[in-house]
């Protein structure tokens, strides 16, 4: 488990929460907090101890996004981000 911070950026501010990342599965374990109404959610990411930002799935909000190569048109490959959770609804698009 990698200890870092779960950061959510909102229209009216941002929230930083202590969090653990299960590196083998990409699952996040943030501390629960009540933030009230901060407007629209703009983005979320896991920040590692050395400051790297790993995007969080905008669909399930519980796993990081991983970089994958998916088939494109013809014989090409497209580099895309997808949720680390194979059960996430984002895979059903």
C-alpha positions as a Markdown table, in Angstrom:
| # | Residue | x | y | z |
|---|---|---|---|---|
| 1 | Unk | 0.0 | 0.0 | 0.0 |
| 2 | Unk | 1.2 | 3.4 | -1.0 |
| 3 | Unk | 0.3 | 6.3 | 1.4 |
| 4 | Unk | -0.6 | 9.6 | -0.2 |
| 5 | Unk | -3.5 | 12.0 | -0.6 |
| 6 | Unk | -6.8 | 11.9 | -2.4 |
| 7 | Unk | -7.4 | 15.4 | -3.8 |
| 8 | Unk | -10.7 | 16.5 | -5.2 |
| 9 | Unk | -10.9 | 19.8 | -7.0 |
| 10 | Unk | -14.3 | 21.6 | -6.8 |
| 11 | Unk | -15.7 | 24.7 | -8.3 |
| 12 | Unk | -15.6 | 26.3 | -4.8 |
| 13 | Unk | -12.2 | 24.9 | -3.5 |
| 14 | Unk | -10.4 | 21.6 | -3.0 |
| 15 | Unk | -10.3 | 18.9 | -0.4 |
| 16 | Unk | -7.2 | 17.0 | 0.6 |
| 17 | Unk | -7.7 | 13.6 | 2.3 |
| 18 | Unk | -5.1 | 11.1 | 3.6 |
| 19 | Unk | -5.4 | 8.0 | 1.4 |
| 20 | Unk | -3.9 | 4.6 | 0.7 |
| 21 | Unk | -3.4 | 3.2 | -2.9 |
| 22 | Unk | -3.4 | -0.6 | -3.4 |
| 23 | Unk | -0.7 | -0.6 | -6.1 |
| 24 | Unk | -1.6 | -4.1 | -7.4 |
| 25 | Unk | -5.3 | -3.3 | -8.0 |
| 26 | Unk | -5.4 | 0.5 | -8.3 |
| 27 | Unk | -8.0 | 0.7 | -5.6 |
| 28 | Unk | -8.1 | 3.8 | -3.3 |
| 29 | Unk | -8.8 | 3.9 | 0.4 |
| 30 | Unk | -9.4 | 7.5 | 1.4 |
| 31 | Unk | -10.5 | 8.7 | 4.9 |
| 32 | Unk | -14.1 | 9.7 | 4.8 |
| 33 | Unk | -14.8 | 13.4 | 5.2 |
| 34 | Unk | -17.9 | 15.6 | 4.9 |
| 35 | Unk | -17.2 | 18.6 | 2.7 |
| 36 | Unk | -20.6 | 20.2 | 2.4 |
| 37 | Unk | -21.5 | 21.9 | -0.9 |
| 38 | Unk | -18.5 | 23.0 | -2.9 |
| 39 | Unk | -20.2 | 23.2 | -6.3 |
| 40 | Unk | -19.3 | 21.0 | -9.2 |
| 41 | Unk | -16.6 | 18.4 | -9.1 |
| 42 | Unk | -13.8 | 19.3 | -11.6 |
| 43 | Unk | -11.3 | 16.6 | -11.1 |
| 44 | Unk | -9.8 | 14.1 | -8.6 |
| 45 | Unk | -6.4 | 12.6 | -8.3 |
| 46 | Unk | -4.1 | 10.6 | -6.0 |
| 47 | Unk | -1.0 | 12.4 | -5.0 |
| 48 | Unk | 2.0 | 10.3 | -4.3 |
| 49 | Unk | 4.5 | 11.2 | -1.5 |
| 50 | Unk | 6.9 | 12.6 | -4.2 |
| 51 | Unk | 4.2 | 14.8 | -5.7 |
| 52 | Unk | 3.1 | 12.8 | -8.7 |
| 53 | Unk | -0.6 | 13.1 | -9.6 |
| 54 | Unk | -2.4 | 10.0 | -10.7 |
| 55 | Unk | -5.9 | 10.6 | -12.1 |
| 56 | Unk | -8.9 | 9.0 | -10.4 |
| 57 | Unk | -11.7 | 7.4 | -12.4 |
| 58 | Unk | -14.4 | 10.0 | -13.0 |
| 59 | Unk | -17.1 | 7.3 | -13.1 |
| 60 | Unk | -16.6 | 5.2 | -10.0 |
| 61 | Unk | -14.3 | 7.6 | -8.0 |
| 62 | Unk | -12.7 | 4.6 | -6.2 |
| 63 | Unk | -9.8 | 3.5 | -8.5 |
| 64 | Unk | -7.0 | 5.2 | -10.4 |
| 65 | Unk | -6.9 | 5.4 | -14.1 |
| 66 | Unk | -4.3 | 3.3 | -15.9 |
| 67 | Unk | -2.7 | 3.9 | -19.3 |
| 68 | Unk | -3.6 | 1.2 | -21.9 |
| 69 | Unk | -3.2 | 0.6 | -25.6 |
| 70 | Unk | -6.6 | -0.2 | -27.3 |
| 71 | Unk | -7.1 | -1.1 | -31.0 |
| 72 | Unk | -7.8 | 1.8 | -33.2 |
| 73 | Unk | -8.8 | 2.0 | -36.9 |
| 74 | Unk | -7.0 | -0.4 | -39.1 |
| 75 | Unk | -3.8 | -1.6 | -37.6 |
| 76 | Unk | -3.3 | 1.3 | -35.2 |
| 77 | Unk | -3.3 | 1.4 | -31.4 |
| 78 | Unk | -4.7 | 4.2 | -29.3 |
| 79 | Unk | -3.2 | 5.2 | -26.0 |
| 80 | Unk | -6.0 | 5.7 | -23.6 |
| 81 | Unk | -6.7 | 6.0 | -19.8 |
| 82 | Unk | -9.1 | 3.5 | -18.3 |
| 83 | Unk | -10.3 | 2.6 | -14.8 |
| 84 | Unk | -8.2 | 0.0 | -13.0 |
| 85 | Unk | -11.5 | -1.6 | -11.8 |
| 86 | Unk | -12.6 | -4.1 | -14.4 |
| 87 | Unk | -16.2 | -4.0 | -12.8 |
| 88 | Unk | -16.5 | -0.2 | -13.3 |
| 89 | Unk | -19.4 | 1.0 | -15.4 |
| 90 | Unk | -16.9 | 3.0 | -17.6 |
| 91 | Unk | -15.9 | -0.2 | -19.3 |
| 92 | Unk | -19.5 | -0.7 | -20.6 |
| 93 | Unk | -19.4 | 2.3 | -23.0 |
